[in-house]
Amino acid sequence: MPPEMQSIELIEIHPKHSRAIRWFHWVHFPLLTLLIYSGILIYWANDSYIPIPDWLAKSLHLNFRLANGLAWHFFLMWLFTLNGVAYFIYLAVTGEWKDLFPNRESFREAIQVAMHDLRLRKSAPPVTGKFNGAQRIAYTSIIFAGFGSVLTGIAIYKPVQVGWLTRLLGGYEAARLEHFILMVIFVLFFFVHIAQVIRAGWNPFRAMITGYEAS
């Protein structure tokens, strides 16, 4: 072999994410973004938890758009719910939930991943499946957060018609607060997720676009 060929590394391409998983992921992203924005339009009309400064409301065009926010939020809610239910059914039918949901090793791996990210551990724990322990816990938690958002949203949307659900969640004000907290969780997850994607490099992002990962 010529000397100039000895330094060439062979790159293996193997499948990572199915077309359905990529579809659910990329449909959910804009839906969630628009849901949060339309939710802020509704929230601005009665910012009882964290007041929104006037300069921020004006820069984001939040002023006096309650009806617009309600219309978009209720419309997008059904698309978000349908996509989420289809995703959950797909995981159950195909068995891909086994690669996503936490197992007995996930919490230990999550601690090791956190220590590595904080530079308290030199090497990252080995990944035996599609996701490491921290990812399994985070992605599963966000699924349940989505489920909780739908339930709390319905409870404050139809508090009389589904009074049993509103009471189960602690009443209207409690359900409203829970819905707001879940929105904050989604925003925090988004920023952490983007930061981790940037930190991991191009390969994971490419896998979510093309379905294939290089190693």
Stockholm file with secondary structure:
# STOCKHOLM 1.0

chainA/1-215         MPPEMQSIELIEIHPKHSRAIRWFHWVHFPLLTLLIYSGILIYWANDSYIPIPDWLAKSLHLNFRLANGLAWHFFLMWLFTLNGVAYFIYLAVTGEWKDLFPNRESFREAIQVAMHDLRLRKSAPPVTGKFNGAQRIAYTSIIFAGFGSVLTGIAIYKPVQVGWLTRLLGGYEAARLEHFILMVIFVLFFFVHIAQVIRAGWNPFRAMITGYEAS
#=GR chainA/1-215 SS CCHHHHTCCCCCEEECSCHHHHHHHHHHHHHHHHHHHHHHHHHHTTCCSSCCCHHHHHHTTCTTCHHHHHHHHHHHHHHHHHHHHHHHHHHHHHSTHHHHSCCTTHHHHHHHHHHHHTTSSSSCCCCCSSSCHHHHHHHHHHHHHHHHHHHHHHHHHSTTTTHHHHHHTTSHHHHHHHHHHHHHHHHHHHHHHHHHHHHHCHHHHHHHHHSEEEC
#=GC SS_cons         CCHHHHTCCCCCEEECSCHHHHHHHHHHHHHHHHHHHHHHHHHHTTCCSSCCCHHHHHHTTCTTCHHHHHHHHHHHHHHHHHHHHHHHHHHHHHSTHHHHSCCTTHHHHHHHHHHHHTTSSSSCCCCCSSSCHHHHHHHHHHHHHHHHHHHHHHHHHSTTTTHHHHHHTTSHHHHHHHHHHHHHHHHHHHHHHHHHHHHHCHHHHHHHHHSEEEC
//
